[in-house]
Amino acid sequence: MIKHLFVVALFLTNTLCQSQITLDSIPDGSGYTYIASPMGPGPFPAVLYNHGGLDTIVGGDLRGTVIALAIEGYIARAEKRMESPGIAGHLEEVDEALDLLRADPRTDTTCVAIMGFSRGGYLSLEEAKAHPQKVDAIISMSPANPIGLLDNWATDVSSIDDPVLVLSVENDTLQDQHVDLAHMVYDSLISLGKNANIIIYQSFDSNEDQILTGDDDGHELFFEVQPHYWSDVLIFLGMYGCGSSGFQNNSSPLESIQIYPNPLKEQAVINFNDYAGKHLDISIYNLQGELERNFLNVNSQNFILEKENLKNGIYFVQIRKESELIYTNKIKIE
């Protein structure tokens, strides 16, 4: 299944494999608090991940997310919040978790980001609004609107002073109108001149039958770490928040790097644009997470990718600059 393979690809390609990170699993009520980081004392840029869900249901992958972030050079924390149908007390738990992350001696407190999905997406926005001095970047994935609280949040975002990335999916409309909510968040920030970005992904085939129907729930895109959105998360953290090498202000690789034609029949051109001459490494993985091609130290403006013996199907293209992942995308071979 595609959902589970992107983390495998990360494990295979990154210089920080899972054996070179630390992972603490702390019993926390009926779940766990997970803390993952690269090996060593740090300091590392930090990310707090806040899950979605309602009552006993947990939306999102706490363990997988902190591992994926640690592989990329972050110390990451994710806590299972209380099991309650309401929202009361949840923001206090997020605030406490953020304080604990900031107090960790491995954390670089000048580089702390907060991210969340669904209810966690709302809570991340609320925490950043209440305590802007504690965070340096904000990511909200398909934020929820519990009892109209996101509506209230959007009425006054003047205290937000950090860059915000809002993500959603065209067909994330079964549980709520999450696309409209994402636009509301983005519009409220832009109206006050805040640094905000929004990405609405194409409809997600949640049951993986290669047929989009009304039963496909776009909300499920964010249930696990997967390539549809994860490269955008890492690029945003590197551009506007704290990347694993500190604050950066490069243009977005998603905008600068182009692959065409896609689907590929005989050959495709990878155009690096602003990244020409940067000595990039290109890796091609199949859906089993197996390395099919590896091209090192590419420093040209364009690179020709030949089909050769690649079988028809979907592959992942990953591009790194000095071991840092800067681009991930799918390419179809026909």
Sequence and secondary structure as in RCSB ss.txt:
>XXXX:A:sequence
MIKHLFVVALFLTNTLCQSQITLDSIPDGSGYTYIASPMGPGPFPAVLYNHGGLDTIVGGDLRGTVIALAIEGYI
ARAEKRMESPGIAGHLEEVDEALDLLRADPRTDTTCVAIMGFSRGGYLSLEEAKAHPQKVDAIISMSPANPIGLL
DNWATDVSSIDDPVLVLSVENDTLQDQHVDLAHMVYDSLISLGKNANIIIYQSFDSNEDQILTGDDDGHELFFEV
QPHYWSDVLIFLGMYGCGSSGFQNNSSPLESIQIYPNPLKEQAVINFNDYAGKHLDISIYNLQGELERNFLNVNS
QNFILEKENLKNGIYFVQIRKESELIYTNKIKIE
>XXXX:A:secstr
 GGGHHHHHHHHHSSS GGGEEEEEEEETTEEEEEEEESSS  EEEEEEE B STT  BS HHHHHHHHHHTT E
EEEE     SS TTHHHHHHHHHHHHHHSTTEEEEEEEEEEETHHHHHHHHHHHH GGG SEEEEES   GGGHH
HHHHT  TT  S EEEEEETT  SSS HHHHHHHHHHHHHTTT  EEEEEE    TT SS   TT  GGGGGGS 
 HHHHHHHHHHHHHTS BTTB      HHHH EEESSSBSSEEEEE GGGTTS EEEEEE TTS EEEEEEEE S
SEEEEE TT  SEEEEEEEEETTEEEEEEEEEE 
